[in-house]
Amino acid sequence: MSVIDKHEINSLLECWTYINSGLEEIKINDRNSLKALNEYCWILAVFCLSELIGSKFKMDALNLANYSVTHIDLVKISSEVIGYWTHILERKKSAIMLQGANSKEIGDASLEKAKTILAEFGGISSYSSLRYGQKKPITNKIMEELRLKDIRHVYNIIKKIKSI
């Protein structure tokens, strides 16, 4: 059932009101937002075209201003929604299609995050010069930030950073 089936829109003013109220309710992370935006674009096109044909292709200034504002809002929100869902779908696609590449991507992100944490404490050279008891707060912070379950993963990351 489409948006237009649920509401009766008889005038161009009702069209602006309906679309603008619908745009306020769009949530970018909602899966149905693209479908709703598609229908709002369709409604806008149909009503503007019918208004133009009815007035022999002369639109008054108020309707033209309303159209421009509504069109800009539709384009802005559509871009945000498309950007949000493109990013999510690309990540899902890489996880399904290229598991190895995705693992490398996650591993590289973990290395970068560990490097930034080490940089807070003076870098890898400062870490290496510390005694075991003094390294514990740094390794714990890395483990916590990267949500690792085993300290051996932290040691492997640090060993990898040292070899780079």
N, C-alpha and C positions, 0 to 999 in steps of 0.2 A: 504494500500500500504506500503510495507516494505522499509527499507533503501536500500537494495540491488537492488530493482526494479528501483530505481531512478538513480543509478550509475552503470557504467560498470567497473568492476574490473577484470583485466586480469593477473596481476602479484602479487607476494608476496610484492614487494616494493609498489605497488599501494595500497595494503591491509593495510600495516603499515601506509602509509600517510593518507589514508582515515579514519582509526580508530583513529589515533592521532589527526587529525583535528576535528573529531567528538567529541572526549573526551574533547577538549578545549571548545566546545560549550555547553556541558552538564551543566544545571543548576539544582542544587540539589532539589530546591523547585518546579520544573516543574513536573507535573504528568506524562508526556510522557518520562521522563528520564529513568525509569526502562525498558520501552519497547525498547528504543534506545540502552541501555546497553546490553539487551538480544540479540539484533541483532548484535551488535559489537562482542559479545562473539561468536555467531554463525559463523560470517564471519571469525573471527580469527581461530576458530577450523577447519572450512571447508578448508580454504586456507592452513593452516599449514599441515593438513592431506594430502591434495592433493600434496603439495610440498614434503612431506616425502615419499609418495607412488611413486611419479615421480622420486625421487632421490634414490630410494631403501633404505629409512629410514636413509639417511645421510644428515644432515643439516649443511651448512657451518657456520662458527663462526659469521659472520655478521647477518645472518638471525636468528641464535639462540639468539644473543644479542638483536636484534630488538624484537623478540618474548618475551623474558624475560621482557624487559622494558614495552612493551605494555601490557603484562599479569599483571604485578605489578600495572600499572596505572589503568587497568580495575578493578582489585580487590579492590584497594583503593577507587576509585570513587563509585563502587558498594556498598561497605560497608557504605560509607557516605550516599548514597541515601537511602539504606535500613534502616539505623539508623534513618534518618530524617523522613521517611514515617511511620516507625513502631511506633515512638513516637506519631505522629499525629493521626494515626489510633487507637492506644490504648486510647488516650484521647477521641476521638469521640465515641469509643465503650463504654467507661465507662459512658459517658454522656447519651448514649442511653439506655444501659442495666442496669446501676446501678446509677440512678439519686441520690438516697440518699447518696451513698458512694461518688459520685462526689461532692455533696454539702458539705459533711464532709471534703473532701480533700481541697476544696476551703476555707472552714471555718478555717481549721487548718493553711493553708498558710496565711490567713489574720491575725490570731492570732500571728503567728511568725513574720510577717512583722511589726505589731503593737508593739510587744515586742522589736524589734530592734530599732524602732523609739523612744520608751520610754527609751531604754538604752542610746540613744544619749543625753537625757535630765536627766539622772541620775536614770532611772528605775522607777518602779511602786511606790515604797515607796516615792521617791522624788516628783513624780506627785501627790500622795495623800496628801502630806504635803503642796502643793501650794494652794493659794486662787483661787477663781473662775476666776478672771480676768487674773491671771497668767497662768491658764491652757489652755486658749483659743488658743495660738499659737501652743501648742502641739496637741490639738484636731483637729485644722485646718490642721496641717501637716499630721496627720493620715488620716483624711478624704480625703485629696488631694492625698496622696500616694495610698490609697486603692480604690480610685475613688468611694467613697460613696456619695449618694445623700442627706442623712439625717444625722444630727448630732447625732440622737438617736442611730444609728448603732454604732457610735464611742463609745458612753457611754456603750452600751451593750458589746462591745468588751473589754473595759476597766474593766467592772464589771466581765467578764469572766476571764480575766487575774488575777484580784485580788483574785478570788476564787480558782485559781490553786495553 
